[in-house]
Amino acid sequence: MLLPLAAMKKSDFYYFLPEGLIAQHPLPERDASRLLCLEPRTGRIKDRQFSDLIDQLTAKDVLVFNDTKVMPARLFGHKDSGGMVEILIERIIDEHRAIAHVKASKTPKENALIQLEQGYSCVVLGRDENLFRLEFQGDRTIWQILAAIGHVPLPPYIERADEKADLDRYQTVYAREMGAVAAPTAGLHFNDDMMAKIQANGIATAFVTLHVGSGTFQPVRTENVANHIMHKEYYCVPPATVATIRQAKAKGGRVVAVGTTVVRALESASSNGGLQAGFGDTALFITPGYSFLSVDALLTNFHLPESTLLMLVCAFSGYQPVMAAYQHAIEQRYRFFSYGDAMFIS
């Protein structure tokens, strides 16, 4: 029985995950991950390899990817008092100003100077709710400073410092629009060979941009799901993508979203009925009961318990089939979260 949003509880989306199933490193090869295939209508589950994804697609389908590029958005420094500071850039406003999370033993005050590595520095301009407005000093742009001293902003459940290999592996092979602080992780499984096979099989591809923010890792803090305030993320759906999707639909093909970020972008661009090209900020919160307008199939990783992303997947595929599939994945010791295995729902 489907509960109305007002009756949904955060705890309805809880599952127990053994800590050892949280992937701390990527596999040596991108396409070596496992692929759990779920048919929501029947509840049927098949255990496959990610390289088998091609077998799940037809030449009528279109794969839609998120081409956002992860910024080396984490910076370390200290205040004049000597206290250590960790900065996570959330959004860049212009060449010298940004909005960021700032972690310190004492909250830095307005006009406080933060000394960064290699002699760089920034000044706190003020607060923007729970974030800080920062201005970076000197002639170098923020992009140049991040390139020089920025660290890969690995998710909080990866309990290690970023490594050189993460510069490549926490980035999709087709990333091109800089602006995310988290990777669209369903896309991490694709390598150049896989992209070539997709093209060789006549499967159309299209791209949207959704700059994944750190809010994607923020827990739902209210037990009543209806009271959760969704974070905003920038998205863009270009005219060429709309045209490709319409062509696929006209042929009877499916729109296959590579990741929940693609779902949010396409569904946000369909909010006035049909899919339209456009851009802006979206705070679309998809929960069970939502009627999907543009997406027919979904490739996704496994998501945290009680997260908005798990709620989205349950909305797409049905609560019972998804929770049963997650239990199966745990029993079969799939790898979970960003560097983990994948799930294909059709």
C-alpha positions as CSV (number, residue, x, y, z in Angstrom):
1,M,0.0,0.0,0.0
2,L,1.4,3.4,-1.0
3,L,1.5,5.9,1.8
4,P,0.9,9.6,1.1
5,L,4.0,11.8,1.5
6,A,2.6,13.3,4.8
7,A,2.6,9.7,6.3
8,M,6.1,8.7,5.1
9,K,8.7,8.3,7.7
10,K,12.4,8.6,7.4
11,S,12.8,5.3,9.2
12,D,10.7,3.5,6.5
13,F,13.9,3.9,4.3
14,Y,16.3,2.4,6.8
15,Y,18.3,-0.7,6.1
16,F,21.3,-2.2,8.0
17,L,24.5,-2.1,6.0
18,P,27.6,-3.9,7.3
19,E,30.5,-1.4,7.3
20,G,32.7,-3.8,5.3
21,L,30.4,-3.3,2.3
22,I,31.2,0.4,1.9
23,A,33.7,0.7,-0.9
24,Q,36.7,2.7,0.2
25,H,38.6,2.5,-3.1
26,P,37.5,2.0,-6.7
27,L,38.2,-1.3,-8.5
28,P,41.2,-1.4,-10.7
29,E,39.0,-1.2,-13.8
30,R,35.9,1.1,-14.1
31,D,33.7,-1.5,-15.8
32,A,34.7,-4.4,-13.4
33,S,31.8,-3.6,-11.1
34,R,28.8,-5.8,-10.6
35,L,25.4,-4.9,-11.9
36,L,22.2,-5.8,-10.1
37,C,19.3,-5.9,-12.6
38,L,15.8,-5.3,-11.2
39,E,12.5,-5.6,-13.0
40,P,10.1,-3.7,-10.7
41,R,7.0,-5.1,-12.2
42,T,7.9,-8.7,-11.4
43,G,10.5,-8.1,-8.6
44,R,12.9,-10.3,-10.6
45,I,16.6,-9.8,-9.7
46,K,19.5,-10.8,-11.8
47,D,23.2,-10.6,-10.8
48,R,25.3,-9.5,-13.7
49,Q,28.6,-7.6,-14.5
50,F,28.5,-4.0,-15.4
51,S,30.0,-4.9,-18.8
52,D,26.7,-6.7,-19.5
53,L,24.7,-3.4,-19.5
54,I,24.8,-3.3,-23.3
55,D,22.7,-6.5,-23.3
56,Q,20.0,-4.6,-21.4
57,L,19.7,-1.8,-24.0
58,T,18.4,-1.6,-27.6
59,A,19.3,0.7,-30.5
60,K,16.0,2.6,-29.9
61,D,17.1,3.7,-26.4
62,V,18.9,6.9,-25.4
63,L,21.4,7.0,-22.5
64,V,21.4,10.3,-20.8
65,F,24.6,11.2,-18.9
66,N,25.5,14.0,-16.5
67,D,28.6,15.8,-17.8
68,T,29.3,17.8,-14.6
69,K,33.0,17.8,-13.5
70,V,34.1,17.6,-9.9
71,M,36.1,20.5,-8.6
72,P,39.1,19.9,-6.3
73,A,36.9,21.8,-3.9
74,R,38.4,20.9,-0.5
75,L,41.0,23.4,1.0
76,F,42.9,23.4,4.2
77,G,44.2,26.3,6.1
78,H,44.3,28.1,9.5
79,K,43.1,31.3,11.2
80,D,45.4,34.0,12.5
81,S,44.8,32.4,15.9
82,G,46.4,29.2,14.6
83,G,43.1,27.2,14.6
84,M,42.8,24.7,11.7
85,V,40.2,25.3,9.1
86,E,38.7,23.1,6.4
87,I,36.8,24.6,3.5
88,L,34.5,22.9,1.1
89,I,33.6,25.1,-1.9
90,E,29.9,24.7,-2.6
91,R,29.4,27.2,-5.5
92,I,31.7,29.7,-7.3
93,I,30.1,33.1,-7.7
94,D,32.9,34.8,-9.8
95,E,36.6,34.6,-10.2
96,H,37.3,35.6,-6.6
97,R,34.2,34.9,-4.6
98,A,32.6,31.6,-3.5
99,I,30.0,30.1,-1.2
100,A,31.5,27.4,1.0
101,H,31.2,25.2,4.1
102,V,33.8,26.1,6.7
103,K,34.7,23.7,9.4
104,A,36.7,25.1,12.4
105,S,36.8,24.7,16.2
106,K,35.3,28.2,16.4
107,T,33.1,29.7,13.7
108,P,35.1,32.4,11.9
109,K,33.7,35.9,12.1
110,E,33.1,38.4,9.3
111,N,36.3,39.8,7.9
112,A,38.4,36.9,9.4
113,L,41.4,36.0,7.3
114,I,42.1,32.4,6.5
115,Q,45.6,31.4,5.5
116,L,45.7,28.6,3.0
117,E,48.5,26.4,1.6
118,Q,51.2,27.8,-0.6
119,G,50.6,31.4,0.6
120,Y,47.1,31.7,-0.7
121,S,44.4,33.3,1.5
122,C,40.7,34.2,1.7
123,V,38.5,36.5,3.7
124,V,35.1,35.7,5.3
125,L,32.6,38.2,3.8
126,G,29.7,36.9,5.9
127,R,27.1,34.1,6.3
128,D,24.6,32.7,3.8
129,E,22.4,30.6,6.1
130,N,24.7,27.6,7.1
131,L,27.3,28.5,4.5
132,F,29.9,31.2,4.3
133,R,30.7,33.8,1.6
134,L,34.4,33.9,0.9
135,E,36.6,36.2,-1.1
136,F,40.0,34.9,-2.3
137,Q,42.9,37.3,-2.2
138,G,45.5,38.1,-4.9
139,D,45.6,37.9,-8.7
140,R,44.9,34.2,-9.0
141,T,41.3,33.1,-9.7
142,I,39.5,30.6,-7.6
143,W,39.9,28.1,-10.4
144,Q,43.7,28.6,-10.4
145,I,43.8,28.3,-6.6
146,L,41.8,25.1,-6.6
147,A,44.0,23.6,-9.3
148,A,47.1,24.5,-7.2
149,I,46.1,23.4,-3.7
150,G,42.6,21.9,-3.9
151,H,41.8,18.3,-2.8
152,V,39.3,15.9,-4.2
153,P,36.2,16.2,-2.0
154,L,35.6,12.5,-1.3
155,P,32.3,11.7,0.5
156,P,32.3,11.4,4.3
157,Y,31.8,7.6,4.2
158,I,35.1,7.2,2.5
159,E,37.3,7.2,5.6
160,R,40.6,8.1,4.1
161,A,42.4,11.1,2.7
162,D,42.2,11.7,-1.0
163,E,44.9,10.2,-3.1
164,K,46.4,11.0,-6.5
165,A,44.4,8.3,-8.2
166,D,41.1,10.0,-7.0
167,L,41.8,12.9,-9.4
168,D,41.0,10.5,-12.2
169,R,38.7,7.9,-10.7
170,Y,36.3,10.3,-8.8
171,Q,35.5,11.8,-12.2
172,T,33.6,10.4,-15.2
173,V,35.4,9.9,-18.4
174,Y,33.0,12.3,-20.1
175,A,33.1,15.1,-17.5
176,R,33.4,18.6,-19.0
177,E,31.4,21.2,-17.1
178,M,33.3,22.1,-13.9
179,G,31.1,22.8,-10.9
180,A,30.3,19.7,-8.8
181,V,31.6,18.9,-5.3
182,A,30.5,15.2,-5.7
183,A,30.6,12.9,-8.6
184,P,27.5,11.6,-10.4
185,T,28.6,8.1,-9.3
186,A,26.5,6.0,-11.7
187,G,28.7,7.3,-14.5
188,L,32.0,6.2,-12.8
189,H,31.6,2.7,-14.2
190,F,31.9,3.8,-17.9
191,N,35.3,3.8,-19.6
192,D,36.2,4.8,-23.1
193,D,35.8,1.2,-24.4
194,M,32.2,1.1,-23.0
195,M,31.4,4.4,-24.5
196,A,32.7,3.1,-27.9
197,K,30.6,-0.1,-27.6
198,I,27.5,2.0,-26.9
199,Q,28.1,4.0,-30.1
200,A,28.9,0.9,-32.1
201,N,25.6,-0.7,-31.1
202,G,23.7,2.3,-32.4
203,I,22.5,3.5,-28.9
204,A,22.0,7.2,-28.8
205,T,23.6,9.3,-26.1
206,A,22.8,12.7,-24.7
207,F,24.0,15.0,-21.9
208,V,22.6,17.2,-19.2
209,T,24.5,19.1,-16.5
210,L,23.6,19.0,-12.8
211,H,26.3,20.3,-10.5
212,V,26.1,17.9,-7.6
213,G,26.3,19.8,-4.3
214,S,27.4,18.6,-0.9
215,G,23.7,18.6,0.1
216,T,23.5,15.2,-1.6
217,F,25.2,13.8,1.5
218,Q,23.1,15.7,4.0
219,P,20.9,13.4,6.1
220,V,17.1,13.8,6.2
221,R,16.8,15.3,9.7
222,T,13.0,15.1,10.1
223,E,11.2,11.8,10.8
224,N,8.3,13.1,8.7
225,V,9.6,13.0,5.2
226,A,7.2,15.8,4.1
227,N,9.1,18.3,6.4
228,H,12.5,17.8,4.7
229,I,13.9,20.8,2.9
230,M,15.7,19.7,-0.2
231,H,19.0,21.3,-1.2
232,K,19.3,23.3,-4.5
233,E,21.5,22.3,-7.4
234,Y,22.2,24.0,-10.7
235,Y,21.0,22.1,-13.8
236,C,21.0,22.6,-17.6
237,V,19.1,20.6,-20.2
238,P,20.3,21.7,-23.7
239,P,18.1,21.8,-26.8
240,A,20.1,19.0,-28.4
241,T,19.4,16.6,-25.6
242,V,15.6,17.4,-25.8
243,A,15.7,16.7,-29.5
244,T,17.6,13.4,-29.0
245,I,15.1,12.3,-26.3
246,R,12.1,13.1,-28.5
247,Q,13.6,11.1,-31.4
248,A,14.1,8.1,-29.1
249,K,10.6,8.4,-27.8
250,A,9.2,8.6,-31.3
251,K,10.9,5.3,-32.2
252,G,9.4,3.6,-29.1
253,G,12.8,3.7,-27.2
254,R,13.4,4.3,-23.6
255,V,15.1,7.3,-21.9
256,V,17.7,5.6,-19.7
257,A,19.0,8.0,-16.9
258,V,22.6,7.4,-15.9
259,G,22.2,8.3,-12.3
260,T,19.7,10.1,-10.0
261,T,21.2,13.5,-10.9
262,V,20.0,12.9,-14.5
263,V,16.6,12.0,-13.2
264,R,16.4,15.2,-11.2
265,A,17.6,17.3,-14.2
266,L,15.1,15.8,-16.7
267,E,12.2,15.8,-14.4
268,S,12.9,19.4,-13.4
269,A,12.9,20.3,-17.0
270,S,9.6,18.5,-17.5
271,S,7.8,20.3,-14.6
272,N,5.5,22.2,-16.9
273,G,4.4,19.1,-18.8
274,G,6.6,18.1,-21.7
275,L,10.4,18.1,-21.6
276,Q,11.8,21.6,-22.4
277,A,15.3,22.9,-22.7
278,G,16.3,25.2,-19.9
279,F,18.5,25.8,-16.9
280,G,18.3,27.0,-13.3
281,D,18.3,25.8,-9.7
282,T,16.3,22.7,-8.8
283,A,15.1,21.6,-5.4
284,L,12.9,18.8,-6.7
285,F,12.3,16.2,-4.0
286,I,11.2,12.9,-5.5
287,T,9.5,10.5,-3.2
288,P,7.2,7.5,-3.7
289,G,4.0,8.6,-5.4
290,Y,5.7,10.9,-7.8
291,S,4.7,10.5,-11.5
292,F,7.7,10.4,-13.7
293,L,7.4,12.5,-16.9
294,S,10.6,11.8,-18.9
295,V,12.6,8.9,-17.5
296,D,11.9,5.2,-18.4
297,A,14.9,3.3,-17.0
298,L,17.5,4.1,-14.4
299,L,21.1,3.1,-13.8
300,T,22.2,4.0,-10.3
301,N,24.6,3.1,-7.5
302,F,23.4,1.9,-4.1
303,H,22.6,4.8,-1.8
304,L,22.7,5.5,1.9
305,P,19.9,4.4,4.3
306,E,17.2,7.1,4.9
307,S,18.7,9.3,2.1
308,T,16.8,11.4,-0.5
309,L,18.5,9.4,-3.2
310,L,17.1,6.1,-1.9
311,M,13.7,7.7,-1.7
312,L,14.0,8.7,-5.3
313,V,14.9,5.1,-6.4
314,C,11.9,3.8,-4.4
315,A,9.7,6.3,-6.1
316,F,10.9,5.1,-9.5
317,S,10.8,1.4,-8.9
318,G,8.4,0.8,-6.0
319,Y,9.3,0.6,-2.3
320,Q,9.0,-3.1,-1.8
321,P,11.1,-4.1,-5.0
322,V,13.9,-1.7,-4.1
323,M,14.2,-2.6,-0.5
324,A,14.1,-6.3,-1.4
325,A,16.8,-5.7,-4.0
326,Y,19.0,-3.9,-1.4
327,Q,18.7,-6.8,1.0
328,H,19.7,-9.1,-1.8
329,A,22.7,-6.9,-2.6
330,I,23.8,-7.0,1.0
331,E,23.4,-10.8,1.2
332,Q,25.4,-11.1,-2.0
333,R,28.0,-8.7,-0.7
334,Y,27.7,-6.0,-3.4
335,R,29.9,-3.0,-2.8
336,F,28.0,0.1,-1.8
337,F,28.0,3.9,-2.4
338,S,30.2,6.1,-4.6
339,Y,33.0,3.6,-5.5
340,G,30.6,0.7,-5.3
341,D,28.6,-1.5,-7.7
342,A,25.6,-0.5,-9.8
343,M,22.0,-1.3,-10.2
344,F,19.9,-1.2,-13.4
345,I,16.1,-0.7,-13.1
346,S,14.0,-1.2,-16.2
